[in-house]
Structure formats: C-alpha cells, structure tokens
C-alpha cells in the first residue's frame, strides 16, 4: 500500500501543474526580427523590452501562464525556427 500511495502522490503533483513558463532558448539569426515581433505580440512588451528579452536568450518570455497560452506562443515561435521550452 505504501508504494501505491507514493505513486498516487506523484500523479497528483503532475495534474496540479497548471502554470507553465515558456523559455526562448535560441533562434536563427536571420529570423531575429520575426522572433522579436512574435515576442512582442506574445508578451505585450514594447520594442526595446522585447529586444532585450530576445537578445538575452535563453530567457523566459511567459511565466505562470496556462498550458494553452504557452503552447500557442510556442507554436508561433517554433514556426519561425526558434527553439523554445515549456517548463
């Protein structure tokens, strides 16, 4: 029974994860402008702030967001050739 209880606790922890961080890890240099525009759209940041985020990759661009929000943003960035991680 103890092993079963431990397994149940681990499953509950996985289910409880409702907030995710989307991390921009890398992007192709020739797509920097497109990635910058996408980051601005996703975050609502101004040009200067978004540029700082993109240039400081790897950097979290969304924190504590829903999985659906992060996946949507992730798709936009991956379509541009960027490498992103959902954490």
Secondary structure, DSSP 8 states (H G I E B T S, - for coil): -HHHHHHHHHHHHHHH---EEEEEEE--GGGHHHHHHHHHHHH---HHHHHHHHHT-SEEEEEEE-HHHHHHHHHHHHHTT-EEEE-
